[in-house]
Amino acid sequence: MDTIYLDHAATTPVHPEVVEAMLPYWTGSFGNASSMHGAGRAAKLALNAARDRIAAFVGCSSSELIFTSGGTESDNLAIYSAAEAGRSRGAHIVTTQIEHHAVLHACERLEKLGYEVTYVPVDEYGQVSPEAIREAVRPDTVLISVMHGNNEVGTLQPIEEIGSFARERGIVFHVDAVQSLAYVPIRLSELPVDFMSFSAHKLNGPKGIGALYIARTARFIPQGYGGSQERKRRPGTENIPGIAGFGKAVELFERNRYESREKVETLRSRLVHELELRLGKEAFLINGHPVERLPHILNVSFPGIATETMLMNLDLAGVAAASGSACTSGSLETSHVLRAMGLPDSRAGSAIRFSFGAGNDADQMVRAAQIVETVVRRLRSKV
């Protein structure tokens, strides 16, 4: 049975050309980029080339980009650095209730260290109001952290308006753009953002490599020590194969960005259409903003069917989807994002996230809808 993989928001398959670009740095060109000999210089060239390409992709200077192990580390570095750098001014942080746990758990850690955090609510579409952010800010606020595109429902946040306000008040602004990097054009030179987090494995790059944008005007305090790599901002021998793969993945997306976005938008629409044909519009509910959203994420509730039950049955039938919520002790918790949106338990507890990517096609959407229909009808007949 061929699995229909509809969980690209969790991770994507590595593109064959990305694998090919990485291979030399595990074999012939395996040098340490800090070494002065030929092998080290070859690694350094690959490092610089990838940094230049990624910086151009997101519209910033190469010197403003450091490599990390992924989105989680990038989020952590930005939040801990900003909090430490601003301690003389205050110890208050503003974020939202729907952030990735890489942000929420970092903020919880800071609360244990004496910081205060305001978790701003969102509306029923999962979008935060700039006015609500303004109202949450205090004279001692040192950081605002708001994600760009939500990883569970796909809703985009008004980061330009929030960033402009933060800049007026002299407050550091961090944006988690891990989920939006592939499909939303980003020009950091034009955005009022101090820190922005990225990860390679969301756009057909390798796992274990990410990047953090640090605006040249932002104060950054390293959170690790031991070497002078990354301009002494993130020490440790660089992951050259991963960095080369990240650069190649960006190159491929840059080459086909419009086509890639149109493809996943079309696939999303096709799956919705097929579900409506087979189940009827009243049989499911779409969660998230209808317009201001990422094109590759579709969050759907099937009231009356528990998320965990639905996921297990889809998996057995050959459809890989997700809930987007945390797994604890072998069972799913209700998504903190859907709870923050104020959705009733019947809706929040029956939500499934389908997310699309380069390996999907229209025929898979038809087959997936057929499988969903079969599963839904069978499970609802048992109620």
Stockholm file with secondary structure:
# STOCKHOLM 1.0

chainA/1-383         MDTIYLDHAATTPVHPEVVEAMLPYWTGSFGNASSMHGAGRAAKLALNAARDRIAAFVGCSSSELIFTSGGTESDNLAIYSAAEAGRSRGAHIVTTQIEHHAVLHACERLEKLGYEVTYVPVDEYGQVSPEAIREAVRPDTVLISVMHGNNEVGTLQPIEEIGSFARERGIVFHVDAVQSLAYVPIRLSELPVDFMSFSAHKLNGPKGIGALYIARTARFIPQGYGGSQERKRRPGTENIPGIAGFGKAVELFERNRYESREKVETLRSRLVHELELRLGKEAFLINGHPVERLPHILNVSFPGIATETMLMNLDLAGVAAASGSACTSGSLETSHVLRAMGLPDSRAGSAIRFSFGAGNDADQMVRAAQIVETVVRRLRSKV
#=GR chainA/1-383 SS CCCEECBTTTCCCCCHHHHHHHGGGTTTTCCCTTCCSHHHHHHHHHHHHHHHHHHHHHTSCGGGEEEESSHHHHHHHHHHHHHHHTTTTCCEEEEETTCCHHHHHHHHHHHHTTCEEEEECCCTTSCCCHHHHHHHCCTTEEEEECCSBCTTTCBBCCHHHHHHHHHHHTCEEEEECTTTTTTSCCCGGGSCCSEEEEEGGGTTCCTTCEEEEECTTSCCCCSCCSCCHHHHTSCSCCCHHHHHHHHHHHHHHHHTHHHHHHHHHHHHHHHHHHHHHHHCGGGCEEESCSSSBCTTEEEEECTTSCHHHHHHHHHHHTEECBCCSCEETTEECCCHHHHHTTCCHHHHTTEEEEECCTTCCHHHHHHHHHHHHHHHHHHHHTC
#=GC SS_cons         CCCEECBTTTCCCCCHHHHHHHGGGTTTTCCCTTCCSHHHHHHHHHHHHHHHHHHHHHTSCGGGEEEESSHHHHHHHHHHHHHHHTTTTCCEEEEETTCCHHHHHHHHHHHHTTCEEEEECCCTTSCCCHHHHHHHCCTTEEEEECCSBCTTTCBBCCHHHHHHHHHHHTCEEEEECTTTTTTSCCCGGGSCCSEEEEEGGGTTCCTTCEEEEECTTSCCCCSCCSCCHHHHTSCSCCCHHHHHHHHHHHHHHHHTHHHHHHHHHHHHHHHHHHHHHHHCGGGCEEESCSSSBCTTEEEEECTTSCHHHHHHHHHHHTEECBCCSCEETTEECCCHHHHHTTCCHHHHTTEEEEECCTTCCHHHHHHHHHHHHHHHHHHHHTC
//
